[in-house]
Structure formats: C-alpha cells, structure tokens
Amino acid sequence: MEHLEGALRAYPWGSRTLLAQLRGTECPSAAPEAELWFGAHPAAPSLVGGRPLDQVIAQDPVAALGERVVAEHGEQLPFLVKLLAADEPLSIQAHPSKEQAAEGFARENALGIPLDDPRRNYKDPNPKPELIIALTPFRALAGFRPPQRTRQLFESLPGIERYAAMFDPQQPGESLRAVFTTLISLPTGLRLELLDEVAASAESLRAGAAEAWMRDAAETFLQLAERYPGDVGALAALMLNVVSLQPGEALFLAAGRPHAYLSGLGVEVMANSDNVLRGGLTSKHVDVPELARVLQFAALEDPEAPRTQSGSTTDFDVPGEYFRVSRHHLGAGEALRADWDGPAVVLCTAGGTAELSPGQAVWIPASDTAANLTAGEAGADLFYVRV
C-alpha cells in the first residue's frame, strides 16, 4: 500500500471552494479546481513514490494488477477514480461503448488526428461507463425522460410545443431520436428564435401551478440558457431527467446515456477512459453526428444507482466489468481490510487514517494481499474501488 498523489485538473466549470474545503487547502483556490484524478490514465496519471502509476504498472503488470485482471483487461488499470467539483454545468455529453470506442480511436488514428488535438473525440480505445456518488447536494441531467412526459412538457411551453407531435407513443425510441436530432441540428436563426420563445414561456411555467418536475425543468432551462446564450444544449436539456442527489446517493451512466453534471461535489468512478462526445453547453469541440451515433435513444425512468447497505458499508450495485465500488463509514478504531485479488484504490473523503486525510488516496497493488486502514479518533469515510 502506497500513497497515491492525485492529478489536479483545472477546468473553467470547476469550483474554487469545494475541493479546497475537502482537502483543507487554501480557500478559495487561485483557479477553479474541477477534478482530482486517482489512476493511471496516460493523460494525467497519479504518482506513486514520484513515479507515474502507468509506468509502475508497466514495469510489473502481474504484481500490480494480478493475473486475473491482466487476463481480462490487459496490462492497464481498468478504472479511474476522481473527485469532481462543479460550480457551473458541464457539457451535455455521452460516452461510447467498448466497440464504438475501439472503432472511433482506430479511425481517428488513421486520419492522423493528434491525441491532443481539440477536435479529437476518442482519446483512447476504452468505454466510459461512470458512477457519480454525491458528497454534497448534487444536481445533474441524466438520461432521456420518458417521451410521454417530455411531450407534456413541450405542450406547456409555447414555442417548442410545435415539436410535441413528433412524439409517437408507438415508437418511443425513434421519437426521441427524431426530436433530439431535429433540435440539436437547427440552423442558427431558427435556434436563436426558438430559444427566445422558450425562455419567455419557461418563465411563465416556472412561476405557475405546473407539476414540480415541470417547474424544475423550466428553471434548469433558464439557468442553462442564461449561462450559455444561444447554445442548443439548453434545448436538448429539456428532454433529459433533472436529478437532485443527496449525499450518499448516486447516478450510474452506461454507454450512450446523455448527461450533464450541473453542480456539486462527488466521487466519480469510471472505466479508464477520457472519451467524450459533446452536444452543447461548452466551448469545446462539439460533434453532433458522432454524438447521435453513440446515443441510446431510450428512456431512463430511474437514473439513480441502486445501493445495498450492510452495517457501515454501502455497496453500489452497478453493472459492468471495470470496477466495483463500496463506501465504508468507519468509527474510531474501526478498520477496512482491503483483501482482493486485483488492484485497488482507497480514497478518503472525511475523517482519516494514519495513511489518509480527506482528498487523499492510496494505491494497493494486487501483490499486497492484506492491506488494512484503521480510522482515527474522528472516524473515516473511505471509498474502496477495485476490479
């Protein structure tokens, strides 16, 4: 077990307070702090003993990862752990499946697009299913709302109501595809006119007697339209579930699920990838045709990730082969025994152990078969991530 020095990422949507307060560093920070990466992604590997973790793994993959993980995933760490802090909305985005990522990465390599080119969609050949666990109240857009409810919303918003008839209850998936691709591809003049019309009607809906979820959707649209004037992403957001998480609650986003994190601090665990297809609410590269190609045009009725509580341990019951996540709320003197046949990262978010303070993590290679972390007098909240 060794200390894992995270790689700090400063993006404009980050927070000057959330990560600083968690870590006990200067607050507010000099620049927005958006993400702290704990993993071996080549774009920003964490350090172990001053060495990049991807190089440590490459030196002895079996010792680092174990025979099972090498056989199943090759000589790379399959997951990436992050602390994510958002003061402003992230882009509306989706991530590719394993097959889509491999094909897209090979295609852009063949075209000679450098990995650091801002036009690049595929930074690696990996998928990016992801789990976000709230540490503070956390707001997000997650997955397509059931089309009959979005039709109800559109019919209540003069301007966009003319698109409501495109929702066919007999073809829900095709309806979502047709409406989404129509809105996101509007010519500039029509888009700006529609945004103005919807803004006026959303003001009325927000102040009226509509159902709470509809008022929340109108409020979210208005916030996004003000933050990103003229951006088509605000229209696309009207089709997505608005989700508010309390600390400890989580979202799981499988490949192809559209989403955008709006605000809050959370622990994010994903497959070891940085592949993002964006559709709006950003100044970064937007590739609408490629986004539409990877999207799952199916409603996500309940975006919240299921979890199982057993004493002081919470297991997040998400599908997939790339990671397993549990949260351990330890009292003073209680211990987490990290006994697994593969690699693990343990992240502290409150309290601490002899090895860890909030915002710090340790790397546990597969060869370390009996790592123990014991909570101090204040207890500890630990996230235990393994394959």
Salt bridges, closest charged atoms under 4 A:
GLU33 OE2 - ARG23 NH1 3.65
GLU35 OE1 - LYS82 NZ 3.32
GLU72 OE1 - ARG68 NH1 3.38
GLU72 OE1 - HIS73 NE2 3.94
GLU88 OE1 - ARG227 NH2 2.50
GLU103 OE2 - ARG107 NE 2.94
GLU103 OE1 - ARG293 NH2 3.21
GLU108 OE1 - ARG120 NE 3.04
ASP117 OD2 - ARG119 NH2 2.72
ASP124 OD2 - HIS41 NE2 2.91
GLU130 OE1 - HIS95 NE2 3.05
GLU130 OE2 - HIS259 NE2 3.15
GLU155 OE2 - ARG151 NE 3.09
GLU174 OE2 - ARG177 NE 3.99
GLU197 OE1 - ARG162 NH2 3.49
GLU203 OE1 - ARG206 NH2 2.44
ASP216 OD1 - ARG139 NH2 3.42
GLU219 OE1 - ARG206 NH1 2.67
GLU290 OE2 - ARG107 NH2 3.13
GLU290 OE2 - ARG293 NH2 2.85
GLU304 OE2 - ARG307 NH1 2.96
ASP339 OD2 - ARG337 NE 3.78
ASP341 OD2 - ARG68 NE 2.76
ASP381 OD2 - ARG327 NH2 3.15
ASP381 OD1 - HIS329 ND1 2.36
